[in-house]
Amino acid sequence: MDNNETIKTERPCERVEILKVPVDIVAREDLPRIVFELLEKKTGQDIVLLSLWDLLRARRTGEFRNYLKNAALIIPISKSIVSGIRFLTGKTAARYMPFDFIVNILTILESRELSIYLLGGKPSSLVLAEKNIHETFPKLRIVGRFPGIIKKQTEETLLKVIRKSAPSLLLIGQGVSGRERWVAKNTLRLNSGLRLWCSDIYDVFAKRRRRPSRAVFDRGLEWIGFCFQNPVRFFRVFPYIRYIFLILFYKIFKKNGSGAIDAEQNLPSGQNLSSGQSSSAIGQNPPAGN
């Protein structure tokens, strides 16, 4: 199979691969249908908001890449990913602002008076977030909340509470140790339904953290603001350059009719394009507006 061609399986939407990492193409008008189709399934359905740094992390980390392959929805939030998909496949993928995507999900759930469990965040932010979510989505049932610090001795009880509450959506924020790994580790101990992790979503709902404007996000410039908040993020320019090089590399070999995976693996020792410092060392999952 061409490394970047559409993955043909029974899915609620079209899935493609970019640099061996799966990404879903979800039209905005199709999102309600897709959400309700996923909720009909008998197993947990993970939704991933995929940044460029997550994509590069998935290329390096087999555990995270497998998590993505098993995810129900992989939503691109970086302009670079959407541009890369268009460049390699000719397909147009919708890019979502994380906060707006979650608001859309909550709106869809509220339309049928479904439920949500709030997990993560600081206790004070979580209380404010719950209040604002309830005021904004009055018909959405909030069946529980728990802050991000989960002690080992309380984890089993928490899992039982979540499973008994059977939320349509488990929304996970900052503070949960392991992030997506926590979901993957406990997937069989959680109920069916949607699960979504987004780092500072509760701070945004609590209005304690600003998110970039729509104009800034549409231009792909939201990262500049985050770099000034944390200057270490300026070093992300290096994995970004690596990403551009990889995209060009795959495009060239695709045009020549050669397999990009084989070409990469046949490079001389020490020149494998998958080597080098992990982007996760300086590129954690971005805040809700990134």
QUITADA-V887084 format. One record per backbone hydrogen bond with DSSP energy under -1.0 kcal/mol. CO is the residue of the C=O (numbers start at 0). NH is the residue of the N-H. Records with the same first field share a line. If there is no record, write none. Layout:
CO = NH + NH
This chain:
1 = 4
6 = 8
8 = 10
13 = 24
14 = 6
15 = 22
17 = 20
20 = 17
22 = 15
26 = 29
29 = 33
30 = 34
31 = 35
32 = 36
33 = 37
34 = 38
37 = 40
44 = 194
45 = 71 + 72
47 = 74
49 = 76
50 = 54
51 = 55
52 = 56
53 = 57
54 = 58
55 = 59
56 = 60
60 = 64
61 = 65
62 = 66
63 = 67
64 = 68
65 = 69
67 = 70
72 = 47
73 = 23
74 = 49
75 = 95
77 = 81
78 = 82
79 = 83
80 = 84
81 = 85
82 = 86
83 = 87
84 = 88
85 = 89
96 = 100
97 = 101
98 = 102
99 = 103
100 = 104
101 = 105
102 = 106
103 = 107
104 = 108
105 = 109
106 = 110
108 = 111 + 113
109 = 112
113 = 140
114 = 168
115 = 142
116 = 170
117 = 145
118 = 172
120 = 147
121 = 125
122 = 126
123 = 127
124 = 128
125 = 129
126 = 130
127 = 131
128 = 132
129 = 133
130 = 134
131 = 135
132 = 136
136 = 139
140 = 115
143 = 117
145 = 119
150 = 153 + 154
153 = 157
154 = 158
155 = 159
156 = 160
157 = 161
158 = 162
159 = 163
160 = 164
161 = 165
167 = 193
168 = 116
169 = 195
170 = 118
171 = 197
172 = 175
173 = 120
175 = 178
177 = 180
178 = 182
179 = 183
180 = 184
181 = 185
185 = 188
192 = 44
193 = 169
194 = 46
195 = 171
197 = 200
198 = 173
199 = 203
200 = 204
201 = 205
202 = 207 + 208
203 = 206
212 = 216
213 = 217
214 = 218
215 = 220
216 = 219
220 = 223
221 = 225
222 = 226
223 = 227
224 = 228
225 = 229
229 = 232
230 = 233
231 = 234
232 = 235
233 = 236
234 = 237
235 = 239
236 = 240
237 = 241
238 = 242
239 = 243
240 = 244
241 = 245
242 = 246
243 = 247
244 = 248
245 = 249
246 = 250
247 = 251
248 = 252
249 = 253
250 = 254
251 = 255
252 = 257
253 = 256
258 = 262
259 = 263
260 = 264
261 = 265
263 = 266
267 = 270
271 = 274
277 = 280
278 = 281 + 282
286 = 289
287 = 98
